[in-house]
Amino acid sequence: MTGLAEMEKPTVSILISGPSRTGKTTAANMLAERYAIRNIKIGEEFRKRTGIDTSKFVDRPRELDQQMDDFQADMIRNSTPEDPFILEARLAAFLASKERALRLLPVVTILFWAPEHVRMERQLRKVRRENPNSTATLADLLAGEREREKRDLVLWRSVHPYLGGKNVFDPALSGPDGRPVY
């Protein structure tokens, strides 16, 4: 007999994008468990391949980001209704928009977003939970996150010139074919 998760398995891969600390990982974990499908977290994949912790910006060659984006684009390009997956990555939907400009794909893109102060309050609670003696403040975390986002954006724009001055997390962002990214 087929289990409930198998009967309800989606026929599209689910790409979850958005800024850090918006709940992407939590949602990806829940969906992957609910539907018993693969759950690919690009931050973890990046750490596994490079040893670099992506929770803060680390100077790195653009080739590393290009390799990870190529890995994601390949997964998206080769997605099938028979083998759906969850892909949790800040740029997944943007990368999918480039692939969808070439052909129809069995993917759905979701943007998670939360105000900056909410994201940093979540991070501060996590820091204090993990290290009760931490002296980190909301202002410290906010400054660090803003610096990370600024430097990531410079790197992303060097890897993806099409991005230009666009905000990759804009709900109204359109892809190369003019269709909505989200």
N, C-alpha and C positions, 0 to 999 in steps of 0.2 A: 504494500500500500504506500502511496506517495504521502510524504509528510506535509503538513500545512505550509511550511516555509517553501517547499518545492512547488506546491500548487500555486502559490501566490508570487513566485519569483518574477521580478519584472523582466521585460523584454528589451529594456534600454539600460545602458550604463548611466549612473548618476554621478555627475561631476559637481562637486561642491567647492565653490570659490568664495573668497572674501578676505578682508583684513584679518590679521592675527587676533586671537582671543574673542572670536565671535560665536564660538560653539560648533565650528566645522567638525572637529575631531569627535566631539560627543555625538553629533548627529550621524556622522559616518559610521561610528561604532554601533549605534543603535540600528541603523538601516542594514548594515552588513550582518548583524546578528539576526535581525528579524527575517531577512530574506535568504540567509545562508549563502551569501555571495562574497567574492574576494573584496578586500578592503585595502586599497593602496594609499598610504599616507606619504606624500612626497617629502615632507620634512624628515620622517624616519628613514626613508629611502636615501635621502641626501646624506644624513648622518652615517648610515650604514656604509655607503660607498666612499665617503670622504673623511669621516670623523669630525666634520664641522657641525656644530650646534647651530641650527638655523633660527633659534628663538631670539637671537640678537645678530646684528650684522657683523660679519667677519670678512675682512678683505679677502677676495678670492678672484682668480682669473675668470673672466667672462665665459671661458670655455666650459667651466664646470656648470654654470647655469644653462648654457646652450645644450650640454649633454643631458641634463635633467629635463629640459624642455623637449628635446628630441625624444627622450624616453616616453614622456607623457603623450606627445603628439603621435608617436607610433602606436601606443595603446589605444588612443582615441580613434586613429585611422583604421585600426584593425578590430575595432569593437564589433561584436555580433549579438543579435538577439538571443542566441543560444548560450552565451557565456558573458552575462552582464557583470559589471563590477562597480564598486564605489571608488572614485578617485577624489581624494581630498587634497587640494592644492590651491594656493592663492591665485595662480594663473591658469588653472585648468579650463575654465570657460573661455578665456581669451584664446588659448591655444585651440580649443575646439572650434571657435568661430573661423579660424583660418582653415581648418580641415573641412568644415561644413561648406565653405565657399567652393570647394572642389566637388563635393558629392554629399548626398544625404547620408546621415549617420544615425545609428540607433543610440543616441545619447540625449540626455536632458541636462541642462545646466541650471544650477541654483546659486544665487548670491546670498551669502549670509552677511549681515551688516549690523553693527551696533555703534552708538556714539562712542567717541574716543574715551570720554570719562568713564563710561560703563565698562569698556574693555580693560582699562587700567585698574579700575576698582576690582574687577575679577582677578586680574593678575596680582594685585596687592594681597587679596585674600589667599590666593594660592601660595605666594611667597611666605606669608605669615604662617600658613598651615604647615608648609614644608620646613620652615625654619623660624620657630617662634622668637628667636633672638635677633632676627634680621632688623636692621635699622633702615631698610629701604622705605622711602616715602612715595606717596602718589606722584609728587613732583619729579622724583628721580626716575620712576618708571615711565612717566609721560615723556620726559626728555629723552630717555633711551629709546623708546618706541618711535618717537618722531624722527630721531636720527636714523634708526634702522630703516624706517619707511622711505625716508629721503634717499638714502644710499641704495636701497633695493631698487627704487624707481629709476635711478640713474643707470644701474646695471641692467635692468629689464629693458630700458629704452635702447641701450647699446646692443642688446641681443635681438630686440624686436623694433627696428626703426619705425615700422608702421604705427606703433603705439604713440610715437611723437609726444605731444603734450596732453594726450587723453588720460583720464582717470580710469584705470583698469577696473575700479570698483564702482563705477557710475552705473546705476541700474538702467540708464538709457543708452549705454555704450552700444555702438553698432560695429559689426565686423566688416571685413574687406568687401563683402557682398552687399553691405547695407542693411542686412538683417540684424535684429537684436542679438547681442551676445547672451543676455539672460532672458 
